[in-house]
Amino acid sequence: MSVDPSTCAAAIKVCACFNLRRASRAVTRLFDEILLRGGVRSTQFVALVAIHAAGAPALPRLARELGLDRSTLTRNLGPLVKAGLLEVGATPPSQTATARLTPKGLATLERCIPLWQEAQGRFEGKVGSNAWHSLLGGLDAVSATAGDA
């Protein structure tokens, strides 16, 4: 059996996985470029923001909120713990591991919020605020339903 190259070309144009990942990589490059001035990558910033917003979330909850499996979350948090930005540990009575920012993590977050605002502003300026908010609604729908497909 031979696959026609035009079939592959057509598939790439509409492939949800390819197009979402390509867009994600482009946006990640933009945010990394700016957030690295504050000492973190965009994925690390998102983890810090999510942890601070939730207080001291249990790791299973944090993994769900970030759309990660638990082992990926643990791997991603490792460098933040090693850098002294986070503490991860079990708390009584449940003994479920939680994550919380250290004073150094909070200082990093405070330094990076204006950088994130710069990156977000640059992104929305190029894409258009209305287009972004429309796309955001679509992404929420995709996130909510793609796992059920």
C-alpha positions as CSV (number, residue, x, y, z in Angstrom):
1,M,0.0,0.0,0.0
2,S,1.3,3.4,-0.9
3,V,0.3,6.7,0.8
4,D,-0.2,9.6,-1.5
5,P,1.9,12.6,-0.4
6,S,-1.1,14.9,-1.1
7,T,-3.1,13.0,1.5
8,C,-0.4,13.6,4.0
9,A,-0.2,17.3,3.1
10,A,-4.0,17.6,3.5
11,A,-3.9,15.8,6.8
12,I,-1.2,18.2,8.2
13,K,-3.4,21.2,7.3
14,V,-6.3,20.0,9.5
15,C,-4.6,17.7,12.1
16,A,-5.7,19.0,15.5
17,C,-2.8,17.5,17.3
18,F,-0.2,18.9,14.9
19,N,-1.7,22.4,14.7
20,L,-2.3,22.7,18.4
21,R,1.3,21.6,19.2
22,R,2.8,23.9,16.6
23,A,0.8,26.9,18.0
24,S,1.8,25.8,21.5
25,R,5.5,25.7,20.7
26,A,5.3,29.2,19.1
27,V,3.6,30.7,22.1
28,T,5.9,28.9,24.5
29,R,8.9,30.4,22.7
30,L,7.5,33.9,23.1
31,F,6.7,33.5,26.8
32,D,10.0,31.7,27.5
33,E,12.0,34.5,25.9
34,I,10.4,37.0,28.3
35,L,10.0,34.9,31.4
36,L,13.6,33.7,31.4
37,R,14.6,37.2,32.3
38,G,12.9,36.4,35.6
39,G,14.7,33.1,36.0
40,V,11.9,30.6,35.0
41,R,10.5,29.0,31.9
42,S,6.9,29.4,31.0
43,T,6.0,25.9,32.2
44,Q,7.6,26.7,35.5
45,F,5.8,30.0,35.8
46,V,2.5,28.3,35.2
47,A,3.2,25.8,38.0
48,L,4.2,28.6,40.4
49,V,1.0,30.6,39.6
50,A,-1.2,27.5,39.9
51,I,0.3,26.6,43.3
52,H,0.1,30.1,44.7
53,A,-3.5,30.6,43.5
54,A,-4.5,27.3,45.1
55,G,-2.6,27.9,48.4
56,A,-0.9,24.5,49.0
57,P,-2.7,22.2,46.6
58,A,-2.5,18.4,46.9
59,L,-0.4,17.1,44.0
60,P,-3.3,15.0,42.5
61,R,-5.4,18.2,42.3
62,L,-2.6,20.2,40.9
63,A,-1.9,17.6,38.2
64,R,-5.6,17.7,37.2
65,E,-5.6,21.5,37.1
66,L,-2.5,21.6,34.9
67,G,-3.7,18.7,32.7
68,L,-0.7,16.5,33.6
69,D,-0.4,13.0,34.9
70,R,1.1,12.7,38.4
71,S,4.5,11.4,37.3
72,T,5.0,14.3,34.8
73,L,4.0,16.8,37.4
74,T,6.5,15.3,39.9
75,R,9.2,15.5,37.2
76,N,8.3,19.1,36.3
77,L,8.3,20.2,40.0
78,G,11.7,18.7,40.7
79,P,13.8,21.6,39.3
80,L,11.6,24.1,41.2
81,V,12.2,22.2,44.4
82,K,15.9,21.9,43.7
83,A,16.1,25.7,43.0
84,G,14.4,26.3,46.4
85,L,11.3,27.8,44.9
86,L,8.9,25.1,46.1
87,E,8.5,22.7,49.0
88,V,6.7,19.4,48.4
89,G,5.7,17.2,51.2
90,A,2.9,15.3,53.0
91,T,0.8,17.1,55.6
92,P,-1.2,15.5,58.4
93,P,-3.8,14.2,58.7
94,S,-4.2,12.9,55.1
95,Q,-0.5,12.5,54.3
96,T,-1.2,13.6,50.7
97,A,1.7,15.4,49.3
98,T,1.2,19.1,48.7
99,A,3.2,21.9,47.0
100,R,3.8,25.3,48.4
101,L,5.9,28.3,47.4
102,T,8.9,29.1,49.5
103,P,9.8,32.8,50.2
104,K,12.3,32.5,47.3
105,G,9.5,31.1,45.1
106,L,7.1,33.9,46.1
107,A,9.9,36.5,45.2
108,T,10.4,34.8,41.9
109,L,6.7,34.9,41.2
110,E,6.5,38.6,42.1
111,R,9.4,39.3,39.8
112,C,7.8,37.3,36.9
113,I,4.2,38.6,37.1
114,P,5.2,41.8,35.2
115,L,7.2,39.8,32.7
116,W,4.2,37.5,32.1
117,Q,2.0,40.6,31.7
118,E,4.5,41.8,29.1
119,A,4.4,38.5,27.2
120,Q,0.6,38.3,27.4
121,G,0.3,41.8,26.2
122,R,2.7,41.2,23.3
123,F,0.8,38.0,22.4
124,E,-2.6,39.7,22.5
125,G,-1.3,42.6,20.6
126,K,-0.2,40.4,17.7
127,V,-3.2,38.0,17.7
128,G,-5.8,40.5,18.7
129,S,-7.7,40.5,22.0
130,N,-11.0,39.5,20.5
131,A,-9.4,36.7,18.5
132,W,-7.6,35.5,21.6
133,H,-10.7,35.5,23.8
134,S,-12.7,33.6,21.1
135,L,-9.9,31.1,20.8
136,L,-9.6,30.7,24.5
137,G,-13.3,29.7,24.6
138,G,-12.6,27.2,21.9
139,L,-9.6,25.8,23.8
140,D,-11.7,25.4,26.9
141,A,-14.2,23.3,24.9
142,V,-11.4,21.2,23.4
143,S,-9.9,20.6,26.8
144,A,-13.2,19.6,28.3
145,T,-14.2,17.2,25.5
146,A,-11.0,15.9,23.8
147,G,-10.4,13.3,26.5
148,D,-13.8,11.9,25.9
149,A,-13.4,11.6,22.2
